[in-house]
Amino acid sequence: MEDNAFYVSLAKNPKIAIKLIPGHFSTSNAHSNNYLDFSELKCNSLVARDVAKELAIPYLSTTIIDTIVCMEKTSAIGAYIAEELVQEGTSVINSGGMIYVVSPMNNAHGNWVFPSNRTEWINGKNILLLTATVSSGRALNSVLECISYYGGKLAGISALYIASPETHRQDINSLFTSDDVTGYKLYSPVDCEMCKNGQKLDAIISSEGYTKIG
């Protein structure tokens, strides 16, 4: 699969690029014909810093943020966003402040929860939610419900990639959208064209990456 991989770069900064690996992939609730690999964006510190600079732009001069809630292993990017948002500058609204960077846990019942010793950074605070991908919106809504339950006030949502932005009721700032990634398709398992054509699954996708089958 990896031999056929290709990249989609951000026009304003080509160092920021999504790696696409063709194949037949499955998540917990969908199938796709490509794996969107954000590993370099999440794990390469130099690239993650550039990503953070881009994602921080919409909030620098307009939005008070107390806490960044990071999903799908985006904590390194979240830390750099916090650094951007508290930099010195008369036009930087959070300048000189302090921003916490946290991630919720998934409990035995499949619900998102925050550890008791970190809820003070959520309750009554202005929250920026950061995630890697937004597709159907199901996972996003689950996290938003968690933030609301703990008393957080949503200040913004940022993502590395969002599918069909016009279908989501929330305003989401993203680096890439489905318009940038032509040919990428997402199916419900029952409507998957690859399954109907007898194409076997290549790998299972999780927030950590993908695991090959067989």
Accessible surface in RSA format (square Angstrom, percent):
REM  Atomic radii and reference values for relative SASA: ProtOr
REM  Chains: A
REM  Algorithm: Lee & Richards
REM  Probe-radius: 1.40
REM  Slices: 20
REM RES _ NUM      All-atoms   Total-Side   Main-Chain    Non-polar    All polar
REM                ABS   REL    ABS   REL    ABS   REL    ABS   REL    ABS   REL
RES MET A   1    56.84  29.4  20.69  13.7  36.15  86.1  24.73  21.0  32.12  42.6
RES GLU A   2    68.34  39.2  57.33  43.4  11.00  26.2  39.29  76.0  29.04  23.7
RES ASP A   3   145.53 101.9 109.44 108.9  36.09  85.3  34.97  82.3 110.56 110.3
RES ASN A   4   104.77  72.2  90.10  87.1  14.66  35.3  19.16  46.1  85.61  82.7
RES ALA A   5    28.23  26.0   4.97   7.7  23.26  52.9   4.97   7.0  23.26  61.6
RES PHE A   6    83.04  41.5  79.28  49.1   3.76   9.8  83.04  50.3   0.00   0.0
RES TYR A   7   133.51  62.3 106.19  60.4  27.32  71.1  77.23  58.0  56.28  69.4
RES VAL A   8    27.15  17.9  23.89  21.6   3.26   7.9  27.15  23.6   0.00   0.0
RES SER A   9    56.93  48.1  34.48  46.0  22.45  51.7  16.53  35.2  40.41  56.6
RES LEU A  10    21.14  11.8  20.14  14.4   1.00   2.5  21.11  14.8   0.03   0.1
RES ALA A  11   104.40  96.0  69.17 106.7  35.24  80.2  81.16 114.3  23.24  61.6
RES LYS A  12   143.00  69.8 103.21  63.3  39.79  94.7  77.96  70.2  65.04  69.3
RES ASN A  13    25.38  17.5  23.72  22.9   1.66   4.0   6.45  15.5  18.93  18.3
RES PRO A  14    94.68  69.0  85.18  77.6   9.50  34.5  85.34  70.5   9.34  58.1
RES LYS A  15   143.95  70.2 123.82  76.0  20.13  47.9  85.69  77.1  58.27  62.1
RES ILE A  16     0.00   0.0   0.00   0.0   0.00   0.0   0.00   0.0   0.00   0.0
RES ALA A  17    18.00  16.6  12.84  19.8   5.17  11.8  12.84  18.1   5.17  13.7
RES ILE A  18     0.00   0.0   0.00   0.0   0.00   0.0   0.00   0.0   0.00   0.0
RES LYS A  19    56.19  27.4  55.99  34.4   0.20   0.5  16.67  15.0  39.51  42.1
RES LEU A  20     0.26   0.1   0.26   0.2   0.00   0.0   0.26   0.2   0.00   0.0
RES ILE A  21     1.87   1.1   1.87   1.4   0.00   0.0   1.87   1.3   0.00   0.0
RES PRO A  22    43.02  31.4  39.30  35.8   3.72  13.5  39.52  32.6   3.50  21.8
RES GLY A  23    13.40  16.5   0.00   N/A  13.40  16.5  10.19  28.0   3.21   7.2
RES HIS A  24     0.85   0.5   0.85   0.6   0.00   0.0   0.85   0.9   0.00   0.0
RES PHE A  25     0.23   0.1   0.00   0.0   0.23   0.6   0.03   0.0   0.20   0.6
RES SER A  26    12.74  10.8  12.74  17.0   0.00   0.0   0.00   0.0  12.74  17.8
RES THR A  27    45.65  32.5  35.79  36.3   9.86  23.5  35.39  47.5  10.26  15.5
RES SER A  28   119.69 101.1  70.66  94.3  49.03 112.9  59.67 127.1  60.02  84.1
RES ASN A  29    59.58  41.1  44.66  43.2  14.92  35.9  15.34  36.9  44.24  42.8
RES ALA A  30    11.73  10.8  11.71  18.1   0.01   0.0  11.71  16.5   0.01   0.0
RES HIS A  31    17.84   9.7  17.69  12.3   0.15   0.4   8.42   8.7   9.42  11.0
RES SER A  32     2.35   2.0   1.31   1.7   1.04   2.4   0.76   1.6   1.59   2.2
RES ASN A  33    33.81  23.3  31.29  30.2   2.51   6.1  11.52  27.7  22.29  21.5
RES ASN A  34    10.95   7.5  10.30  10.0   0.65   1.6   0.00   0.0  10.95  10.6
RES TYR A  35    20.46   9.6  20.36  11.6   0.11   0.3   8.25   6.2  12.21  15.1
RES LEU A  36    13.85   7.7   6.80   4.9   7.05  17.7   6.80   4.8   7.05  19.0
RES ASP A  37    21.17  14.8  18.36  18.3   2.81   6.6   1.35   3.2  19.82  19.8
RES PHE A  38     9.90   5.0   7.40   4.6   2.50   6.5   7.44   4.5   2.46   7.0
RES SER A  39    56.39  47.6  52.43  70.0   3.96   9.1  30.50  64.9  25.89  36.3
RES GLU A  40    99.91  57.4  97.76  74.0   2.15   5.1  44.94  86.9  54.97  44.9
RES LEU A  41     0.70   0.4   0.70   0.5   0.00   0.0   0.70   0.5   0.00   0.0
RES LYS A  42    28.02  13.7  23.13  14.2   4.89  11.6   8.82   7.9  19.19  20.4
RES CYS A  43   104.94  79.4  71.11  79.3  33.83  79.5  33.89  85.9  71.05  76.6
RES ASN A  44    54.38  37.5  45.55  44.0   8.83  21.3  13.51  32.5  40.87  39.5
RES SER A  45    62.69  53.0  56.06  74.8   6.62  15.3  32.31  68.8  30.38  42.6
RES LEU A  46   136.46  76.0 131.96  94.4   4.50  11.3 132.93  93.4   3.54   9.5
RES VAL A  47    18.85  12.4  18.06  16.4   0.79   1.9  18.85  16.4   0.00   0.0
RES ALA A  48     0.21   0.2   0.21   0.3   0.00   0.0   0.21   0.3   0.00   0.0
RES ARG A  49    84.87  35.6  84.87  43.3   0.00   0.0  23.42  32.0  61.45  37.2
RES ASP A  50    20.75  14.5  19.24  19.1   1.51   3.6   1.23   2.9  19.52  19.5
RES VAL A  51     0.00   0.0   0.00   0.0   0.00   0.0   0.00   0.0   0.00   0.0
RES ALA A  52     0.04   0.0   0.04   0.1   0.00   0.0   0.04   0.1   0.00   0.0
RES LYS A  53    95.77  46.7  92.72  56.9   3.05   7.3  46.50  41.9  49.27  52.5
RES GLU A  54    34.23  19.7  25.14  19.0   9.10  21.7   1.66   3.2  32.57  26.6
RES LEU A  55     4.36   2.4   3.21   2.3   1.15   2.9   4.30   3.0   0.07   0.2
RES ALA A  56     0.21   0.2   0.21   0.3   0.00   0.0   0.21   0.3   0.00   0.0
RES ILE A  57    93.19  53.0  82.91  61.8  10.27  24.8  82.91  59.7  10.27  27.9
RES PRO A  58    58.16  42.4  33.34  30.4  24.82  90.2  44.80  37.0  13.36  83.0
RES TYR A  59     7.58   3.5   7.58   4.3   0.00   0.0   7.58   5.7   0.00   0.0
RES LEU A  60    41.21  23.0  41.02  29.3   0.19   0.5  41.17  28.9   0.04   0.1
RES SER A  61    67.91  57.4  47.74  63.7  20.18  46.5  21.40  45.6  46.52  65.2
RES THR A  62    95.07  67.6  65.61  66.5  29.45  70.2  66.60  89.5  28.47  43.0
RES THR A  63    26.44  18.8  24.38  24.7   2.06   4.9  13.66  18.4  12.78  19.3
RES ILE A  64    81.45  46.3  75.65  56.4   5.80  14.0  75.65  54.5   5.80  15.7
RES ILE A  65     3.53   2.0   0.00   0.0   3.53   8.5   0.00   0.0   3.53   9.6
RES ASP A  66    41.26  28.9  40.58  40.4   0.68   1.6   7.61  17.9  33.65  33.6
RES THR A  67     0.60   0.4   0.60   0.6   0.00   0.0   0.00   0.0   0.60   0.9
RES ILE A  68     0.00   0.0   0.00   0.0   0.00   0.0   0.00   0.0   0.00   0.0
RES VAL A  69     0.00   0.0   0.00   0.0   0.00   0.0   0.00   0.0   0.00   0.0
RES CYS A  70     2.11   1.6   0.17   0.2   1.94   4.6   0.17   0.4   1.94   2.1
RES MET A  71    14.52   7.5  12.15   8.0   2.37   5.6  14.41  12.3   0.11   0.1
RES GLU A  72    58.13  33.4  47.82  36.2  10.32  24.6  18.19  35.2  39.94  32.6
RES LYS A  73   112.49  54.9  94.65  58.1  17.84  42.5  52.34  47.1  60.16  64.1
RES THR A  74     0.41   0.3   0.00   0.0   0.41   1.0   0.25   0.3   0.16   0.2
RES SER A  75    51.31  43.4  49.01  65.4   2.30   5.3  35.08  74.7  16.23  22.7
RES ALA A  76    46.94  43.2  34.31  52.9  12.63  28.7  43.13  60.7   3.81  10.1
RES ILE A  77     0.08   0.0   0.06   0.0   0.02   0.0   0.06   0.0   0.02   0.0
RES GLY A  78     0.00   0.0   0.00   N/A   0.00   0.0   0.00   0.0   0.00   0.0
RES ALA A  79    51.87  47.7  44.61  68.8   7.26  16.5  45.74  64.4   6.14  16.3
RES TYR A  80    42.62  19.9  42.28  24.1   0.34   0.9  21.70  16.3  20.92  25.8
RES ILE A  81     0.16   0.1   0.16   0.1   0.00   0.0   0.16   0.1   0.00   0.0
RES ALA A  82    10.37   9.5  10.36  16.0   0.01   0.0  10.37  14.6   0.00   0.0
RES GLU A  83    86.54  49.7  77.99  59.0   8.55  20.3  40.58  78.5  45.96  37.5
RES GLU A  84    28.73  16.5  27.99  21.2   0.74   1.8   1.50   2.9  27.24  22.2
RES LEU A  85     0.06   0.0   0.00   0.0   0.06   0.1   0.00   0.0   0.06   0.2
RES VAL A  86    38.60  25.4  31.81  28.8   6.79  16.4  31.81  27.6   6.79  18.4
RES GLN A  87    72.41  40.5  63.00  46.0   9.41  22.4  29.31  62.4  43.09  32.7
RES GLU A  88   163.00  93.6 142.01 107.4  20.99  50.0  55.45 107.3 107.55  87.8
RES GLY A  89    35.82  44.2   0.00   N/A  35.82  44.2  26.53  72.8   9.29  20.8
RES THR A  90   156.75 111.5 113.64 115.2  43.11 102.8  92.93 124.8  63.82  96.5
RES SER A  91    78.42  66.3  65.91  88.0  12.52  28.8  46.03  98.0  32.39  45.4
RES VAL A  92    15.84  10.4  10.14   9.2   5.70  13.7  10.21   8.9   5.63  15.3
RES ILE A  93    76.09  43.3  48.14  35.9  27.95  67.4  57.47  41.4  18.62  50.5
RES ASN A  94    11.77   8.1   5.66   5.5   6.11  14.7   7.87  18.9   3.90   3.8
RES SER A  95    46.04  38.9  20.83  27.8  25.21  58.1  10.57  22.5  35.47  49.7
RES GLY A  96    70.11  86.5   0.00   N/A  70.11  86.5  37.31 102.4  32.81  73.5
RES GLY A  97    43.02  53.1   0.00   N/A  43.02  53.1  29.12  79.9  13.91  31.1
RES MET A  98   141.50  73.3 117.27  77.6  24.23  57.7  85.07  72.3  56.44  74.8
RES ILE A  99    21.64  12.3   1.42   1.1  20.21  48.7   1.42   1.0  20.21  54.9
RES TYR A 100    75.26  35.1  73.00  41.5   2.26   5.9  47.97  36.0  27.29  33.6
RES VAL A 101    49.93  32.9  21.03  19.0  28.90  69.6  21.03  18.3  28.90  78.4
RES VAL A 102     5.13   3.4   1.14   1.0   3.99   9.6   5.13   4.5   0.00   0.0
RES SER A 103    41.65  35.2  34.54  46.1   7.11  16.4  29.88  63.6  11.77  16.5
RES PRO A 104    12.18   8.9   0.59   0.5  11.58  42.1   0.59   0.5  11.58  72.0
RES MET A 105    99.48  51.5  94.44  62.5   5.05  12.0  64.12  54.5  35.36  46.9
RES ASN A 106    79.18  54.6  50.75  49.0  28.43  68.5  22.81  54.9  56.37  54.5
RES ASN A 107    52.83  36.4  36.45  35.2  16.38  39.4  28.81  69.3  24.02  23.2
RES ALA A 108   109.03 100.2  59.48  91.8  49.55 112.7  72.96 102.7  36.07  95.6
RES HIS A 109   154.90  84.7 122.68  85.3  32.22  82.4  81.89  84.4  73.01  85.0
RES GLY A 110    45.80  56.5   0.00   N/A  45.80  56.5  23.92  65.6  21.88  49.0
RES ASN A 111    81.71  56.3  79.59  76.9   2.12   5.1  18.04  43.4  63.67  61.5
RES TRP A 112    72.82  29.2  61.83  29.9  10.99  25.8  52.91  28.2  19.90  32.3
RES VAL A 113    36.38  23.9  36.38  32.9   0.00   0.0  36.38  31.6   0.00   0.0
RES PHE A 114     8.09   4.0   0.22   0.1   7.86  20.5   0.22   0.1   7.86  22.5
RES PRO A 115    30.18  22.0  23.71  21.6   6.47  23.5  30.18  24.9   0.00   0.0
RES SER A 116   104.55  88.4  84.14 112.3  20.42  47.0  44.58  94.9  59.97  84.0
RES ASN A 117   108.28  74.7  88.96  86.0  19.32  46.5  48.25 116.1  60.03  58.0
RES ARG A 118    93.63  39.3  93.63  47.7   0.00   0.0   2.91   4.0  90.73  55.0
RES THR A 119    36.12  25.7  36.00  36.5   0.13   0.3  15.58  20.9  20.54  31.1
RES GLU A 120   116.03  66.6 104.04  78.7  11.99  28.5  39.12  75.7  76.90  62.8
RES TRP A 121    60.28  24.2  59.85  29.0   0.43   1.0  55.57  29.6   4.71   7.6
RES ILE A 122     0.06   0.0   0.06   0.0   0.00   0.0   0.06   0.0   0.00   0.0
RES ASN A 123    96.47  66.5  87.48  84.5   8.99  21.7  10.90  26.2  85.58  82.7
RES GLY A 124    42.67  52.6   0.00   N/A  42.67  52.6  28.14  77.2  14.54  32.6
RES LYS A 125    80.29  39.2  80.29  49.3   0.00   0.0  22.38  20.1  57.92  61.7
RES ASN A 126    37.05  25.6  37.05  35.8   0.00   0.0   0.54   1.3  36.51  35.3
RES ILE A 127     0.00   0.0   0.00   0.0   0.00   0.0   0.00   0.0   0.00   0.0
RES LEU A 128     0.00   0.0   0.00   0.0   0.00   0.0   0.00   0.0   0.00   0.0
RES LEU A 129     0.70   0.4   0.70   0.5   0.00   0.0   0.70   0.5   0.00   0.0
RES LEU A 130     0.00   0.0   0.00   0.0   0.00   0.0   0.00   0.0   0.00   0.0
RES THR A 131     9.85   7.0   9.85  10.0   0.00   0.0   4.02   5.4   5.83   8.8
RES ALA A 132     2.56   2.4   2.56   3.9   0.00   0.0   2.56   3.6   0.00   0.0
RES THR A 133    45.82  32.6  35.50  36.0  10.32  24.6  18.00  24.2  27.81  42.0
RES VAL A 134     3.91   2.6   0.51   0.5   3.40   8.2   3.90   3.4   0.01   0.0
RES SER A 135    47.38  40.0  34.96  46.7  12.41  28.6  10.58  22.5  36.80  51.6
RES SER A 136    82.63  69.8  43.94  58.6  38.68  89.1  49.43 105.3  33.20  46.5
RES GLY A 137     6.96   8.6   0.00   N/A   6.96   8.6   4.98  13.7   1.98   4.4
RES ARG A 138   154.54  64.9 145.86  74.4   8.68  20.7  61.35  83.9  93.18  56.5
RES ALA A 139    73.08  67.2  65.15 100.5   7.93  18.0  70.99 100.0   2.10   5.6
RES LEU A 140    11.28   6.3   4.11   2.9   7.17  18.0   8.45   5.9   2.83   7.6
RES ASN A 141    44.66  30.8  43.77  42.3   0.89   2.1  14.61  35.2  30.05  29.0
RES SER A 142    43.13  36.4  36.95  49.3   6.18  14.2  21.41  45.6  21.72  30.4
RES VAL A 143     6.37   4.2   6.37   5.8   0.00   0.0   6.37   5.5   0.00   0.0
RES LEU A 144    29.23  16.3  24.71  17.7   4.52  11.4  25.10  17.6   4.14  11.1
RES GLU A 145   122.88  70.5 114.48  86.6   8.40  20.0  45.99  89.0  76.89  62.8
RES CYS A 146     8.64   6.5   2.10   2.3   6.54  15.4   8.10  20.5   0.54   0.6
RES ILE A 147     3.27   1.9   3.27   2.4   0.00   0.0   3.27   2.4   0.00   0.0
RES SER A 148    78.25  66.1  63.70  85.0  14.55  33.5  27.02  57.5  51.23  71.8
RES TYR A 149   179.23  83.7 147.32  83.8  31.91  83.0 108.81  81.8  70.43  86.8
RES TYR A 150    42.40  19.8  33.05  18.8   9.35  24.3  26.09  19.6  16.31  20.1
RES GLY A 151    29.07  35.8   0.00   N/A  29.07  35.8  22.98  63.1   6.09  13.6
RES GLY A 152    13.94  17.2   0.00   N/A  13.94  17.2   0.00   0.0  13.94  31.2
RES LYS A 153   112.26  54.8 107.12  65.7   5.14  12.2  67.89  61.1  44.37  47.3
RES LEU A 154    82.99  46.2  48.10  34.4  34.90  87.7  48.10  33.8  34.90  93.9
RES ALA A 155    32.78  30.1   4.25   6.6  28.52  64.9  13.98  19.7  18.80  49.8
RES GLY A 156    13.65  16.8   0.00   N/A  13.65  16.8  13.54  37.1   0.11   0.2
RES ILE A 157     2.48   1.4   2.00   1.5   0.48   1.2   2.00   1.4   0.48   1.3
RES SER A 158     0.06   0.1   0.06   0.1   0.00   0.0   0.00   0.0   0.06   0.1
RES ALA A 159     0.00   0.0   0.00   0.0   0.00   0.0   0.00   0.0   0.00   0.0
RES LEU A 160     0.00   0.0   0.00   0.0   0.00   0.0   0.00   0.0   0.00   0.0
RES TYR A 161     3.51   1.6   3.51   2.0   0.00   0.0   3.07   2.3   0.44   0.5
RES ILE A 162     3.20   1.8   3.20   2.4   0.00   0.0   3.20   2.3   0.00   0.0
RES ALA A 163    16.11  14.8  15.96  24.6   0.15   0.3  15.96  22.5   0.15   0.4
RES SER A 164    41.18  34.8  40.32  53.8   0.86   2.0   8.41  17.9  32.76  45.9
RES PRO A 165    49.18  35.8  40.31  36.7   8.87  32.2  40.53  33.5   8.65  53.7
RES GLU A 166   144.00  82.7 104.34  78.9  39.66  94.4  73.83 142.8  70.17  57.3
RES THR A 167    97.47  69.3  59.75  60.6  37.72  89.9  61.28  82.3  36.20  54.7
RES HIS A 168    24.98  13.7   7.74   5.4  17.24  44.1   5.36   5.5  19.62  22.8
RES ARG A 169   201.70  84.7 158.40  80.7  43.30 103.1  75.95 103.8 125.75  76.2
RES GLN A 170    36.08  20.2  23.92  17.5  12.16  28.9  23.10  49.2  12.98   9.8
RES ASP A 171   136.86  95.9 120.21 119.6  16.65  39.4  40.04  94.2  96.82  96.6
RES ILE A 172    28.76  16.4   0.69   0.5  28.06  67.6   1.10   0.8  27.65  75.0
RES ASN A 173    53.98  37.2  49.55  47.9   4.43  10.7   9.29  22.4  44.68  43.2
RES SER A 174    35.60  30.1   4.19   5.6  31.41  72.4   0.11   0.2  35.49  49.7
RES LEU A 175    20.97  11.7   7.49   5.4  13.47  33.9   9.31   6.5  11.66  31.4
RES PHE A 176     2.19   1.1   2.11   1.3   0.08   0.2   2.19   1.3   0.00   0.0
RES THR A 177    30.64  21.8  30.64  31.1   0.00   0.0  26.24  35.2   4.40   6.7
RES SER A 178    36.38  30.7  27.39  36.6   8.99  20.7  21.72  46.3  14.66  20.5
RES ASP A 179   121.21  84.9  97.96  97.5  23.26  55.0  30.90  72.7  90.32  90.1
RES ASP A 180    69.90  49.0  50.62  50.4  19.27  45.6  12.77  30.0  57.13  57.0
RES VAL A 181     3.23   2.1   0.31   0.3   2.92   7.0   0.53   0.5   2.70   7.3
RES THR A 182   113.94  81.0  96.07  97.4  17.87  42.6  69.46  93.3  44.49  67.2
RES GLY A 183    51.15  63.1   0.00   N/A  51.15  63.1  35.79  98.2  15.36  34.4
RES TYR A 184    43.42  20.3  22.45  12.8  20.97  54.6   5.64   4.2  37.79  46.6
RES LYS A 185   104.07  50.8 100.27  61.5   3.80   9.0  58.75  52.9  45.32  48.3
RES LEU A 186    67.91  37.8  37.34  26.7  30.57  76.8  37.50  26.3  30.41  81.8
RES TYR A 187    31.91  14.9  25.09  14.3   6.81  17.7  25.81  19.4   6.10   7.5
RES SER A 188    49.28  41.6  37.99  50.7  11.29  26.0  39.62  84.4   9.66  13.5
RES PRO A 189    63.88  46.6  53.97  49.2   9.91  36.0  54.29  44.8   9.59  59.6
RES VAL A 190   125.99  82.9 102.03  92.4  23.95  57.7 109.67  95.3  16.31  44.2
RES ASP A 191    80.48  56.4  76.39  76.0   4.09   9.7  20.13  47.4  60.35  60.2
RES CYS A 192     0.43   0.3   0.00   0.0   0.43   1.0   0.00   0.0   0.43   0.5
RES GLU A 193    88.27  50.7  87.43  66.1   0.84   2.0  26.88  52.0  61.39  50.1
RES MET A 194    18.55   9.6  18.33  12.1   0.22   0.5  15.09  12.8   3.46   4.6
RES CYS A 195    55.60  42.1  36.68  40.9  18.92  44.5  22.90  58.0  32.70  35.3
RES LYS A 196   144.05  70.3 104.62  64.2  39.43  93.9  73.21  65.9  70.84  75.5
RES ASN A 197   125.78  86.7  89.78  86.8  36.00  86.7  28.11  67.7  97.67  94.4
RES GLY A 198    60.41  74.5   0.00   N/A  60.41  74.5  35.91  98.5  24.50  54.9
RES GLN A 199    80.82  45.2  68.65  50.2  12.16  29.0  32.60  69.4  48.21  36.6
RES LYS A 200   179.13  87.4 166.07 101.9  13.06  31.1 115.85 104.3  63.28  67.4
RES LEU A 201    56.41  31.4  42.37  30.3  14.05  35.3  42.37  29.8  14.05  37.8
RES ASP A 202    45.57  31.9  39.91  39.7   5.66  13.4   5.01  11.8  40.56  40.5
RES ALA A 203     0.00   0.0   0.00   0.0   0.00   0.0   0.00   0.0   0.00   0.0
RES ILE A 204    77.08  43.9  75.67  56.4   1.40   3.4  75.67  54.5   1.40   3.8
RES ILE A 205    34.15  19.4  25.30  18.8   8.85  21.3  25.30  18.2   8.85  24.0
RES SER A 206    65.81  55.6  49.53  66.1  16.28  37.5  49.55 105.5  16.26  22.8
RES SER A 207    52.89  44.7  34.19  45.6  18.70  43.1  23.22  49.4  29.67  41.6
RES GLU A 208   133.34  76.6  99.77  75.5  33.58  79.9  50.65  98.0  82.69  67.5
RES GLY A 209    15.47  19.1   0.00   N/A  15.47  19.1  15.01  41.2   0.46   1.0
RES TYR A 210    53.89  25.2  26.60  15.1  27.29  71.0  21.01  15.8  32.88  40.5
RES THR A 211    97.14  69.1  93.49  94.8   3.65   8.7  63.02  84.6  34.12  51.6
RES LYS A 212   116.92  57.0  97.50  59.8  19.42  46.2  55.62  50.1  61.30  65.3
RES ILE A 213    86.91  49.5  63.80  47.5  23.11  55.7  67.03  48.3  19.87  53.9
RES GLY A 214   114.95 141.8   0.00   N/A 114.95 141.8  75.45 207.0  39.50  88.5
END  Absolute sums over single chains surface
CHAIN  1 A    11153.7       8522.7       2631.0       5829.9       5323.8
END  Absolute sums over all chains
TOTAL         11153.7       8522.7       2631.0       5829.9       5323.8
